[in-house]
């Protein structure tokens, strides 16, 4: 899974899911696929193989459910903003937005190995949040390195 990463002059990063297809393009693709599938099923039904229709319906239903599941997570994002007074992490999953606020002087950034990859954890005392899930391995390593460096600068 890839993500769009942007960085401003202050330390501020927003990572999102890669959504290369607009909702209109996705709907158009779905409708064209439905029309083609039904046309092929109708051609087979015309020669007597009528039982192709239920399978075409199943195929279209499965594709529609997959697009609905994909569309429900399109707006997910992670936003990290660091200024002199606070480190703010916002995580949006489906429609729920969670906000985590840390004191820069006490916050730490850790990288953990998980399976074949890694995850970046922002920790402050007993609270922690995992970030960088929309980035690839190189992006997570860069995020951990840059954020840890910026936090070190804020301590002195």
Backbone as JSON Lines, residues from 0, in Angstrom:
{"i":0,"aa":"X","n":[0.85,-1.16,0.0],"ca":[0.0,0.0,0.0],"c":[0.89,1.23,0.0]}
{"i":1,"aa":"X","n":[0.58,2.17,-0.8],"ca":[1.38,3.38,-0.85],"c":[0.57,4.54,-0.3]}
{"i":2,"aa":"X","n":[1.24,5.66,-0.13],"ca":[0.58,6.82,0.46],"c":[1.17,8.08,-0.13]}
{"i":3,"aa":"X","n":[0.43,9.15,0.01],"ca":[0.9,10.46,-0.42],"c":[1.51,11.11,0.8]}
{"i":4,"aa":"X","n":[2.7,11.62,0.65],"ca":[3.41,12.22,1.77],"c":[3.74,13.66,1.43]}
{"i":5,"aa":"X","n":[3.41,14.55,2.33],"ca":[3.74,15.96,2.13],"c":[4.42,16.48,3.38]}
{"i":6,"aa":"X","n":[5.33,17.42,3.2],"ca":[6.06,17.97,4.34],"c":[6.22,19.47,4.11]}
{"i":7,"aa":"X","n":[5.93,20.28,5.13],"ca":[6.06,21.72,5.01],"c":[7.35,22.15,5.69]}
{"i":8,"aa":"X","n":[7.58,23.5,5.8],"ca":[8.8,24.0,6.4],"c":[8.87,23.62,7.88]}
{"i":9,"aa":"X","n":[7.77,23.74,8.63],"ca":[7.74,23.21,9.98],"c":[7.53,21.71,9.86]}
{"i":10,"aa":"X","n":[7.71,21.01,10.96],"ca":[7.54,19.57,10.84],"c":[6.07,19.22,10.87]}
{"i":11,"aa":"X","n":[5.56,18.91,9.72],"ca":[4.16,18.55,9.58],"c":[4.05,17.54,8.45]}
{"i":12,"aa":"X","n":[3.52,16.39,8.75],"ca":[3.4,15.32,7.75],"c":[1.98,14.79,7.74]}
{"i":13,"aa":"X","n":[1.48,14.57,6.53],"ca":[0.17,13.93,6.39],"c":[0.32,12.76,5.43]}
{"i":14,"aa":"X","n":[-0.05,11.58,5.86],"ca":[0.03,10.38,5.02],"c":[-1.38,9.84,4.8]}
{"i":15,"aa":"X","n":[-1.68,9.5,3.56],"ca":[-3.0,8.98,3.2],"c":[-2.85,7.7,2.39]}
{"i":16,"aa":"X","n":[-3.95,6.98,2.27],"ca":[-3.97,5.82,1.39],"c":[-3.81,6.28,-0.05]}
{"i":17,"aa":"X","n":[-3.27,5.39,-0.86],"ca":[-3.13,5.7,-2.28],"c":[-4.47,5.46,-2.96]}
{"i":18,"aa":"X","n":[-5.1,6.52,-3.41],"ca":[-6.39,6.42,-4.1],"c":[-6.21,6.98,-5.5]}
{"i":19,"aa":"X","n":[-5.75,6.13,-6.41],"ca":[-5.45,6.61,-7.75],"c":[-6.7,6.8,-8.6]}
{"i":20,"aa":"X","n":[-7.82,6.22,-8.2],"ca":[-9.06,6.34,-8.96],"c":[-10.04,7.24,-8.22]}
{"i":21,"aa":"X","n":[-10.59,8.21,-8.92],"ca":[-11.6,9.07,-8.32],"c":[-12.9,8.27,-8.17]}
{"i":22,"aa":"X","n":[-13.82,8.7,-7.3],"ca":[-15.08,7.97,-7.15],"c":[-15.86,7.86,-8.46]}
{"i":23,"aa":"X","n":[-15.84,8.91,-9.27],"ca":[-16.54,8.86,-10.56],"c":[-15.91,7.84,-11.5]}
{"i":24,"aa":"X","n":[-14.58,7.81,-11.55],"ca":[-13.88,6.83,-12.4],"c":[-14.14,5.41,-11.89]}
{"i":25,"aa":"X","n":[-14.19,5.24,-10.58],"ca":[-14.47,3.92,-10.01],"c":[-15.88,3.45,-10.37]}
{"i":26,"aa":"X","n":[-16.84,4.36,-10.29],"ca":[-18.22,4.02,-10.66],"c":[-18.32,3.67,-12.14]}
{"i":27,"aa":"X","n":[-17.65,4.45,-12.98],"ca":[-17.65,4.18,-14.42],"c":[-17.03,2.82,-14.71]}
{"i":28,"aa":"X","n":[-15.9,2.53,-14.06],"ca":[-15.26,1.22,-14.25],"c":[-16.2,0.09,-13.83]}
{"i":29,"aa":"X","n":[-16.87,0.27,-12.7],"ca":[-17.79,-0.76,-12.21],"c":[-18.95,-0.98,-13.18]}
{"i":30,"aa":"X","n":[-19.54,0.12,-13.68],"ca":[-20.67,-0.02,-14.59],"c":[-20.26,-0.66,-15.91]}
{"i":31,"aa":"X","n":[-19.1,-0.31,-16.43],"ca":[-18.62,-0.91,-17.68],"c":[-18.35,-2.41,-17.46]}
{"i":32,"aa":"X","n":[-17.76,-2.75,-16.32],"ca":[-17.5,-4.16,-16.01],"c":[-18.81,-4.93,-15.89]}
{"i":33,"aa":"X","n":[-19.81,-4.33,-15.24],"ca":[-21.13,-4.97,-15.13],"c":[-21.74,-5.2,-16.51]}
{"i":34,"aa":"X","n":[-21.69,-4.19,-17.36],"ca":[-22.28,-4.3,-18.7],"c":[-21.59,-5.39,-19.51]}
{"i":35,"aa":"X","n":[-20.25,-5.43,-19.45],"ca":[-19.52,-6.46,-20.19],"c":[-19.83,-7.86,-19.67]}
{"i":36,"aa":"X","n":[-19.88,-7.99,-18.36],"ca":[-20.17,-9.3,-17.77],"c":[-21.57,-9.78,-18.14]}
{"i":37,"aa":"X","n":[-22.54,-8.89,-18.09],"ca":[-23.91,-9.26,-18.46],"c":[-24.04,-9.55,-19.96]}
{"i":38,"aa":"X","n":[-23.29,-8.82,-20.78],"ca":[-23.32,-9.08,-22.22],"c":[-22.77,-10.47,-22.53]}
{"i":39,"aa":"X","n":[-21.69,-10.83,-21.87],"ca":[-21.1,-12.16,-22.08],"c":[-22.05,-13.24,-21.56]}
{"i":40,"aa":"X","n":[-22.67,-13.01,-20.41],"ca":[-23.63,-13.98,-19.86],"c":[-24.83,-14.11,-20.78]}
{"i":41,"aa":"X","n":[-25.31,-13.0,-21.34],"ca":[-26.46,-13.05,-22.26],"c":[-26.11,-13.83,-23.52]}
{"i":42,"aa":"X","n":[-24.89,-13.67,-24.02],"ca":[-24.47,-14.4,-25.21],"c":[-24.46,-15.9,-24.94]}
{"i":43,"aa":"X","n":[-23.96,-16.29,-23.77],"ca":[-23.95,-17.71,-23.41],"c":[-25.38,-18.21,-23.18]}
{"i":44,"aa":"X","n":[-26.23,-17.4,-22.59],"ca":[-27.62,-17.8,-22.37],"c":[-28.36,-17.98,-23.7]}
{"i":45,"aa":"X","n":[-28.0,-17.19,-24.69],"ca":[-28.64,-17.3,-26.0],"c":[-28.35,-18.64,-26.67]}
{"i":46,"aa":"X","n":[-27.21,-19.23,-26.36],"ca":[-26.89,-20.54,-26.95],"c":[-27.27,-21.68,-26.02]}
{"i":47,"aa":"X","n":[-27.99,-21.38,-24.94],"ca":[-28.52,-22.42,-24.08],"c":[-27.81,-22.63,-22.76]}
{"i":48,"aa":"X","n":[-26.76,-21.89,-22.51],"ca":[-26.03,-22.03,-21.24],"c":[-26.53,-20.94,-20.29]}
{"i":49,"aa":"X","n":[-27.76,-21.09,-19.85],"ca":[-28.41,-20.05,-19.04],"c":[-27.82,-19.93,-17.64]}
{"i":50,"aa":"X","n":[-27.18,-20.99,-17.13],"ca":[-26.69,-20.96,-15.75],"c":[-25.45,-20.08,-15.59]}
{"i":51,"aa":"X","n":[-25.03,-19.43,-16.65],"ca":[-23.91,-18.47,-16.53],"c":[-24.39,-17.2,-15.82]}
{"i":52,"aa":"X","n":[-25.69,-16.89,-15.95],"ca":[-26.22,-15.66,-15.33],"c":[-26.0,-15.59,-13.82]}
{"i":53,"aa":"X","n":[-26.3,-16.65,-13.05],"ca":[-26.06,-16.55,-11.6],"c":[-24.58,-16.31,-11.26]}
{"i":54,"aa":"X","n":[-23.69,-16.92,-12.01],"ca":[-22.27,-16.71,-11.74],"c":[-21.84,-15.28,-12.09]}
{"i":55,"aa":"X","n":[-22.41,-14.75,-13.16],"ca":[-22.12,-13.35,-13.49],"c":[-22.65,-12.41,-12.4]}
{"i":56,"aa":"X","n":[-23.84,-12.73,-11.87],"ca":[-24.38,-11.94,-10.77],"c":[-23.52,-12.01,-9.53]}
{"i":57,"aa":"X","n":[-23.02,-13.2,-9.22],"ca":[-22.1,-13.35,-8.08],"c":[-20.83,-12.55,-8.28]}
{"i":58,"aa":"X","n":[-20.31,-12.6,-9.5],"ca":[-19.07,-11.87,-9.8],"c":[-19.27,-10.37,-9.62]}
{"i":59,"aa":"X","n":[-20.36,-9.85,-10.14],"ca":[-20.64,-8.42,-10.03],"c":[-20.89,-8.02,-8.57]}
{"i":60,"aa":"X","n":[-21.6,-8.87,-7.84],"ca":[-21.85,-8.58,-6.41],"c":[-20.56,-8.55,-5.62]}
{"i":61,"aa":"X","n":[-19.67,-9.51,-5.87],"ca":[-18.38,-9.54,-5.16],"c":[-17.55,-8.31,-5.48]}
{"i":62,"aa":"X","n":[-17.55,-7.92,-6.75],"ca":[-16.8,-6.73,-7.14],"c":[-17.39,-5.48,-6.49]}
{"i":63,"aa":"X","n":[-18.72,-5.39,-6.46],"ca":[-19.37,-4.24,-5.82],"c":[-19.06,-4.18,-4.33]}
{"i":64,"aa":"X","n":[-19.09,-5.32,-3.65],"ca":[-18.75,-5.34,-2.22],"c":[-17.3,-4.94,-1.98]}
{"i":65,"aa":"X","n":[-16.4,-5.39,-2.85],"ca":[-14.98,-5.02,-2.71],"c":[-14.81,-3.51,-2.89]}
{"i":66,"aa":"X","n":[-15.5,-2.92,-3.85],"ca":[-15.4,-1.47,-4.06],"c":[-16.0,-0.7,-2.89]}
{"i":67,"aa":"X","n":[-17.08,-1.21,-2.32],"ca":[-17.67,-0.55,-1.15],"c":[-16.7,-0.6,0.03]}
{"i":68,"aa":"X","n":[-16.07,-1.76,0.26],"ca":[-15.09,-1.88,1.35],"c":[-13.92,-0.95,1.12]}
{"i":69,"aa":"X","n":[-13.47,-0.84,-0.12],"ca":[-12.37,0.06,-0.47],"c":[-12.79,1.52,-0.25]}
{"i":70,"aa":"X","n":[-14.0,1.86,-0.68],"ca":[-14.47,3.24,-0.58],"c":[-14.66,3.71,0.85]}
{"i":71,"aa":"X","n":[-14.95,2.8,1.76],"ca":[-15.15,3.19,3.15],"c":[-13.85,3.62,3.82]}
{"i":72,"aa":"X","n":[-12.69,3.22,3.28],"ca":[-11.4,3.55,3.89],"c":[-10.62,4.58,3.08]}
{"i":73,"aa":"X","n":[-11.23,5.19,2.07],"ca":[-10.52,6.14,1.22],"c":[-10.06,7.37,2.0]}
{"i":74,"aa":"X","n":[-10.85,7.82,2.96],"ca":[-10.52,9.04,3.69],"c":[-9.58,8.85,4.86]}
{"i":75,"aa":"X","n":[-9.09,7.65,5.09],"ca":[-8.18,7.41,6.22],"c":[-6.89,8.21,6.04]}
{"i":76,"aa":"X","n":[-6.37,8.73,7.14],"ca":[-5.11,9.47,7.08],"c":[-4.45,9.47,8.44]}
{"i":77,"aa":"X","n":[-3.17,9.88,8.43],"ca":[-2.41,10.15,9.65],"c":[-1.77,11.52,9.47]}
{"i":78,"aa":"X","n":[-1.88,12.35,10.48],"ca":[-1.3,13.69,10.42],"c":[-0.44,13.88,11.67]}
{"i":79,"aa":"X","n":[0.79,14.31,11.46],"ca":[1.72,14.56,12.57],"c":[2.18,16.0,12.46]}
{"i":80,"aa":"X","n":[2.01,16.75,13.55],"ca":[2.44,18.14,13.55],"c":[3.23,18.39,14.83]}
{"i":81,"aa":"X","n":[4.42,18.97,14.65],"ca":[5.28,19.28,15.79],"c":[5.56,20.77,15.81]}
{"i":82,"aa":"X","n":[5.27,21.4,16.95],"ca":[5.68,22.79,17.15],"c":[6.4,22.87,18.49]}
{"i":83,"aa":"X","n":[6.66,24.07,18.96],"ca":[7.44,24.22,20.19],"c":[6.73,23.7,21.43]}
{"i":84,"aa":"X","n":[5.41,23.7,21.42],"ca":[4.67,23.36,22.63],"c":[4.11,21.94,22.66]}
{"i":85,"aa":"X","n":[3.89,21.34,21.47],"ca":[3.27,20.02,21.47],"c":[3.57,19.25,20.2]}
{"i":86,"aa":"X","n":[3.43,17.93,20.34],"ca":[3.47,17.02,19.21],"c":[2.07,16.45,19.08]}
{"i":87,"aa":"X","n":[1.42,16.76,17.98],"ca":[0.04,16.35,17.77],"c":[-0.02,15.28,16.69]}
{"i":88,"aa":"X","n":[-0.63,14.15,17.02],"ca":[-0.81,13.05,16.07],"c":[-2.31,12.82,15.92]}
{"i":89,"aa":"X","n":[-2.8,12.9,14.69],"ca":[-4.21,12.63,14.4],"c":[-4.28,11.41,13.49]}
{"i":90,"aa":"X","n":[-5.11,10.46,13.87],"ca":[-5.29,9.24,13.09],"c":[-6.77,9.12,12.76]}
{"i":91,"aa":"X","n":[-7.1,9.07,11.48],"ca":[-8.49,8.92,11.04],"c":[-8.65,7.54,10.42]}
{"i":92,"aa":"X","n":[-9.54,6.74,11.0],"ca":[-9.87,5.42,10.47],"c":[-11.38,5.36,10.31]}
{"i":93,"aa":"X","n":[-11.81,5.07,9.1],"ca":[-13.24,5.15,8.73],"c":[-13.74,6.55,9.04]}
{"i":94,"aa":"X","n":[-14.64,6.72,9.98],"ca":[-15.14,8.06,10.29],"c":[-14.64,8.56,11.64]}
{"i":95,"aa":"X","n":[-13.85,7.75,12.34],"ca":[-13.38,8.12,13.67],"c":[-12.01,8.78,13.61]}
{"i":96,"aa":"X","n":[-11.88,9.96,14.22],"ca":[-10.6,10.66,14.29],"c":[-10.12,10.63,15.73]}
{"i":97,"aa":"X","n":[-8.92,10.1,15.93],"ca":[-8.3,10.05,17.26],"c":[-7.16,11.06,17.3]}
{"i":98,"aa":"X","n":[-7.1,11.83,18.38],"ca":[-6.05,12.84,18.54],"c":[-5.19,12.47,19.74]}
{"i":99,"aa":"X","n":[-3.89,12.5,19.52],"ca":[-2.93,12.22,20.59],"c":[-2.01,13.43,20.69]}
{"i":100,"aa":"X","n":[-1.88,13.94,21.91],"ca":[-1.04,15.12,22.12],"c":[0.07,14.76,23.1]}
{"i":101,"aa":"X","n":[1.3,15.06,22.71],"ca":[2.46,14.72,23.53],"c":[3.28,15.98,23.78]}
{"i":102,"aa":"X","n":[4.02,15.98,24.89],"ca":[4.99,17.05,25.16],"c":[6.27,16.72,24.41]}
{"i":103,"aa":"X","n":[6.76,17.61,23.55],"ca":[7.96,17.28,22.75],"c":[9.17,16.93,23.61]}
{"i":104,"aa":"X","n":[9.29,17.49,24.77],"ca":[10.46,17.22,25.62],"c":[10.47,15.77,26.12]}
{"i":105,"aa":"X","n":[9.3,15.14,26.2],"ca":[9.21,13.8,26.75],"c":[8.9,12.74,25.7]}
{"i":106,"aa":"X","n":[8.55,13.14,24.52],"ca":[8.17,12.17,23.49],"c":[9.39,11.48,22.9]}
{"i":107,"aa":"X","n":[9.2,10.2,22.57],"ca":[10.26,9.41,21.95],"c":[9.69,8.71,20.73]}
{"i":108,"aa":"X","n":[10.56,8.46,19.76],"ca":[10.16,7.74,18.55],"c":[10.94,6.43,18.53]}
{"i":109,"aa":"X","n":[10.21,5.33,18.37],"ca":[10.84,4.01,18.33],"c":[10.41,3.29,17.06]}
{"i":110,"aa":"X","n":[11.29,2.44,16.58],"ca":[10.97,1.58,15.43],"c":[11.0,0.14,15.91]}
{"i":111,"aa":"X","n":[9.94,-0.6,15.62],"ca":[9.84,-2.0,16.01],"c":[9.73,-2.88,14.78]}
{"i":112,"aa":"X","n":[10.32,-4.06,14.87],"ca":[10.16,-5.06,13.8],"c":[8.84,-5.78,14.03]}
{"i":113,"aa":"X","n":[8.03,-5.86,12.98],"ca":[6.75,-6.57,13.04],"c":[6.65,-7.43,11.79]}
{"i":114,"aa":"X","n":[6.71,-8.75,11.95],"ca":[6.66,-9.64,10.79],"c":[7.81,-9.37,9.85]}
{"i":115,"aa":"X","n":[7.5,-9.09,8.58],"ca":[8.53,-8.8,7.6],"c":[8.82,-7.3,7.52]}
{"i":116,"aa":"X","n":[8.05,-6.47,8.2],"ca":[8.23,-5.03,8.12],"c":[8.55,-4.42,9.47]}
{"i":117,"aa":"X","n":[8.21,-3.18,9.6],"ca":[8.44,-2.46,10.85],"c":[7.3,-1.48,11.07]}
{"i":118,"aa":"X","n":[7.25,-0.95,12.28],"ca":[6.28,0.09,12.58],"c":[6.97,1.16,13.4]}
{"i":119,"aa":"X","n":[6.44,2.36,13.31],"ca":[6.99,3.52,14.03],"c":[6.01,3.83,15.16]}
{"i":120,"aa":"X","n":[6.55,3.93,16.37],"ca":[5.73,4.19,17.55],"c":[6.2,5.5,18.18]}
{"i":121,"aa":"X","n":[5.24,6.39,18.42],"ca":[5.51,7.61,19.18],"c":[5.05,7.34,20.6]}
{"i":122,"aa":"X","n":[5.96,7.54,21.54],"ca":[5.68,7.16,22.92],"c":[6.01,8.32,23.85]}
{"i":123,"aa":"X","n":[5.18,8.49,24.86],"ca":[5.43,9.48,25.89],"c":[4.84,8.92,27.19]}
{"i":124,"aa":"X","n":[5.71,8.61,28.12],"ca":[5.32,7.97,29.37],"c":[4.49,6.72,29.11]}
{"i":125,"aa":"X","n":[3.23,6.67,29.54],"ca":[2.44,5.46,29.37],"c":[1.55,5.46,28.14]}
{"i":126,"aa":"X","n":[1.61,6.52,27.32],"ca":[0.78,6.59,26.11],"c":[1.64,6.36,24.89]}
{"i":127,"aa":"X","n":[1.05,5.73,23.87],"ca":[1.78,5.5,22.63],"c":[0.79,5.41,21.47]}
{"i":128,"aa":"X","n":[1.29,5.71,20.28],"ca":[0.49,5.6,19.07],"c":[1.4,5.14,17.93]}
{"i":129,"aa":"X","n":[0.88,4.24,17.12],"ca":[1.61,3.73,15.97],"c":[1.3,4.61,14.77]}
{"i":130,"aa":"X","n":[2.34,5.05,14.07],"ca":[2.17,5.92,12.9],"c":[2.94,5.32,11.72]}
{"i":131,"aa":"X","n":[2.67,5.85,10.56],"ca":[3.39,5.45,9.36],"c":[2.82,4.23,8.66]}
{"i":132,"aa":"X","n":[1.59,3.85,8.98],"ca":[1.02,2.65,8.37],"c":[0.71,2.82,6.88]}
{"i":133,"aa":"X","n":[0.64,4.05,6.38],"ca":[0.38,4.27,4.96],"c":[1.66,4.5,4.17]}
{"i":134,"aa":"X","n":[2.8,4.33,4.82],"ca":[4.09,4.53,4.17],"c":[4.75,3.17,3.92]}
{"i":135,"aa":"X","n":[5.64,3.14,2.94],"ca":[6.41,1.92,2.72],"c":[7.58,1.89,3.72]}
{"i":136,"aa":"X","n":[8.41,0.87,3.65],"ca":[9.51,0.7,4.62],"c":[10.46,1.89,4.62]}
{"i":137,"aa":"X","n":[10.82,2.37,3.43],"ca":[11.74,3.51,3.35],"c":[11.09,4.76,3.93]}
{"i":138,"aa":"X","n":[9.81,4.94,3.66],"ca":[9.09,6.1,4.19],"c":[8.98,6.06,5.7]}
{"i":139,"aa":"X","n":[8.75,4.87,6.25],"ca":[8.68,4.74,7.72],"c":[10.04,5.03,8.35]}
{"i":140,"aa":"X","n":[11.1,4.53,7.73],"ca":[12.44,4.78,8.28],"c":[12.76,6.28,8.23]}
{"i":141,"aa":"X","n":[12.38,6.93,7.14],"ca":[12.63,8.38,7.02],"c":[11.78,9.15,8.03]}
{"i":142,"aa":"X","n":[10.52,8.74,8.2],"ca":[9.65,9.39,9.19],"c":[10.24,9.27,10.58]}
{"i":143,"aa":"X","n":[10.67,8.07,10.97],"ca":[11.24,7.86,12.31],"c":[12.5,8.69,12.49]}
{"i":144,"aa":"X","n":[13.37,8.7,11.49],"ca":[14.62,9.46,11.57],"c":[14.35,10.96,11.67]}
{"i":145,"aa":"X","n":[13.49,11.49,10.8],"ca":[13.2,12.93,10.79],"c":[12.49,13.37,12.06]}
{"i":146,"aa":"X","n":[11.48,12.61,12.48],"ca":[10.74,13.0,13.68],"c":[11.62,12.92,14.93]}
{"i":147,"aa":"X","n":[12.43,11.89,15.04],"ca":[13.35,11.79,16.19],"c":[14.34,12.94,16.18]}
{"i":148,"aa":"X","n":[14.83,13.32,15.01],"ca":[15.76,14.45,14.91],"c":[15.1,15.76,15.33]}
{"i":149,"aa":"X","n":[13.88,15.99,14.87],"ca":[13.17,17.21,15.24],"c":[12.86,17.25,16.73]}
{"i":150,"aa":"X","n":[12.54,16.09,17.32],"ca":[12.28,16.06,18.76],"c":[13.56,16.35,19.54]}
{"i":151,"aa":"X","n":[14.71,15.84,19.07],"ca":[15.99,16.15,19.74],"c":[16.28,17.64,19.69]}
{"i":152,"aa":"X","n":[16.0,18.28,18.55],"ca":[16.21,19.73,18.44],"c":[15.36,20.51,19.43]}
{"i":153,"aa":"X","n":[14.15,20.03,19.72],"ca":[13.23,20.74,20.61],"c":[13.62,20.59,22.09]}
{"i":154,"aa":"X","n":[14.47,19.61,22.4],"ca":[14.82,19.37,23.8],"c":[15.82,20.38,24.32]}
{"i":155,"aa":"X","n":[16.64,20.97,23.43],"ca":[17.68,21.9,23.9],"c":[17.41,23.3,23.48]}
